[in-house]
Structure formats: structure tokens, C-alpha cells
């Protein structure tokens, strides 16, 4: 399944959520329009048309910047054909999924001697992850959002995935998330954070912290440290044991960025001096 097609499936499966994200209105009723226009078939693998009460939202998902005809002209062509067929305003949004410096990803208009046509462009690598983490319909896009710590972002995604209560829905969303995460992360890193048991453990740990249970938080964190680093020196264990729940929370949040015991000791010293 292509990356573009995963996004198309999501938009057509959860149209109200996409309208709510991309339009400044609260959707009351959203209809998924057929993906053919009157002149010729369009590229059905990456294009979605959603109709609200008085507007059409045209979403174009892109992983490539090169197309024929060029993307700006295609957006003009789609807009004219949509307005002619449905006679309502059209909002067009191009969503670039994979980071690029190509100027097409930063172009928001088609211009020739007589015509200027504007559309919106969203670059996923510039988007704040918050709205995606809080919405199961948009969650598969979360790994593509802005971050300074890929491990922490994937950890947050895993926690959000594990909180989806319906098992079938969760499995579908996990599958879509793994596919889209492949645009940005290595398979090994994706499996490290998005396997079912890891996601469940992450949620359990957050629940322990929210309840302020220092002893349980300590035991849980030690299991994670032992799993990653093997046997931990007793002197380090003793230092972790006396940390408060709040300090353990910081340690747990930073855990995803640890690559060596030295990283752990450095952060431990920070917490002891805080």
C-alpha cells in the first residue's frame, strides 16, 4: 500500500476529522465525493474530495514533488472542474508527507500571464504533533510531525495508540501509523516503539505516574532499564530508588533518548541536583 493511499483511506474513513483539521468550521455533515471529474479520471491514489454543506475540501497528499502536469497547474485544473460541476467554493490543501527542500513544497499558487490561482500547502515536518496525538483519525500522521527527538515522538505515538479502546480500530490505526512512519524512521526503530507489548507498558507507566506511586514507578523504570542495558550497578539502583515520583517521571520521559549508561548517569545527576 502506498503512502499516499494510506492517507486517502484515512481521509475517506474519517472525513469529519479531516474537515475539522483543515477547515475553519465545525463539520455537521461531510460527504466523500467520487474521485472522478467530468473530463477525465483523476489520480485516485492521492486525491480526496470532501463536501460540507457549502464547500468542497480538495486534499492532495504528496510524497513527490515532480508530476505531470506540474502540481500548481493541476490544482488550478481541479479547482475549475470542481466549481463547474458542483457550483460551490473549493478549498484546496496539498499535504507534503516527506521532508524536502524542493521549491514545489513551498509553492502555494499557479501564475501565468492572465491567471493567479492560490491553494494551501501543509508540510508535515513543520506541524506540531499535539493535535495529531490527540486524535485517532490523524494519529498515523503524527510520526511525520516536527520533533527534536524521534524516539520521544514515537514513544508518545505509542502511548496514544495503546489508548484506543476498540481492538479492531487500534489494529487498523497501528498498521497505518507503521506505514507512514516508514517515510521518516528505520523499521527497527518503528518496531521498538510500536509493538503491542511496548505500547501497553508505556500506558501502564503513565498511569502509575499519574497516581503518584513512587515505588511502582521505580520498579517499572528498573524493568525498562534492565531490558535495555542488562544488569545495572547497585550503586545506580540505590540512587534511582530515592528519587521522587516527579523525578522518576523526568527520568522515564528521557529514557527513550538514552543510548548508554553514561546518558542515564548524566540525567540522574541532574535530577539529584534539581
Secondary structure, 3 states (H helix, E strand, C coil): CCHHHHHHHHHHHCHHHHHHHHCCCCCCCCEECCCECCCCECCCCCEEEEECCCEEEEEEEECCCCCCCCHHHHHHHHHHHHHHHHCCEEEEEEEECCCCCCHHHHCCEEECCCCEEECEEEEHHHCCCHHHHCCHHHHCCHHHCCCCCHHHHHHHHHHHHHCCCCHHHHHHHHHHHHHHHCCCCCHHHHHHHHCHHHHHHHHHHHHHHHCCCHHHHHHHHHHHHHHHHCCCCHHHHHHHHCCCHHHHHHHHHHHCCCCCHHHHHHHHHHHHCC
